[in-house]
């Protein structure tokens, strides 16, 4: 069974600085997707970034980028030029191609605080 | 506007009183699912549906029922709610064409069972 681990329950960053959130996962599959979702105080789940495992190039979306290390099963999220609006819970998630291909396996989340 | 809607957004009920949380999407997605979110546990899948009349259990299905009679709707039914089902519930939908596509989430339903 796949598992997703976020080892940092809470993180803090100064506004305009850079922060990296860690995520590791365990799977025996070779093809899969990885996601980072943001959950602000409104509780809405918002997709931040997505990475296909077969792509070697790390995904980027404006100030958000990932460091995908397939062999190490690591998928960290880097937020550059942090803004107050980035304060939220961040969830790492895994999705495979198996029978329940839409089932997202979530980590327990990292609460990010942004200090002005 | 493409969206997933859930109703109600907040619900307080008593143990044993049957309830239904509705979920509807307007994106013609085949795949729909329900998750519950509890502090320190992240989100866990309750049930999912690959298409109309096709449903299956997720990781935490006990105490829940679902149905998928129409493509756009996927209600979550609690026949006899108990306090351990107090949680934040999310409905989600996505395309289902051989790849784990991005899931679109509803706004969440905060359920309290006393």
Boltz contact constraints between the chains, C-beta under 6 A:
constraints:
  - contact:
      token1: [A, 33]
      token2: [B, 100]
      max_distance: 6.0
  - contact:
      token1: [A, 43]
      token2: [B, 108]
      max_distance: 6.0
  - contact:
      token1: [A, 44]
      token2: [B, 107]
      max_distance: 6.0
  - contact:
      token1: [A, 45]
      token2: [B, 105]
      max_distance: 6.0
  - contact:
      token1: [A, 47]
      token2: [B, 102]
      max_distance: 6.0
  - contact:
      token1: [A, 95]
      token2: [B, 100]
      max_distance: 6.0
  - contact:
      token1: [A, 101]
      token2: [B, 100]
      max_distance: 6.0
  - contact:
      token1: [A, 102]
      token2: [B, 31]
      max_distance: 6.0
  - contact:
      token1: [A, 102]
      token2: [B, 94]
      max_distance: 6.0
  - contact:
      token1: [A, 103]
      token2: [B, 45]
      max_distance: 6.0
  - contact:
      token1: [A, 106]
      token2: [B, 42]
      max_distance: 6.0
  - contact:
      token1: [A, 106]
      token2: [B, 43]
      max_distance: 6.0
  - contact:
      token1: [A, 107]
      token2: [B, 42]
      max_distance: 6.0
  - contact:
      token1: [A, 108]
      token2: [B, 40]
      max_distance: 6.0
  - contact:
      token1: [A, 108]
      token2: [B, 42]
      max_distance: 6.0
  - contact:
      token1: [A, 109]
      token2: [B, 42]
      max_distance: 6.0
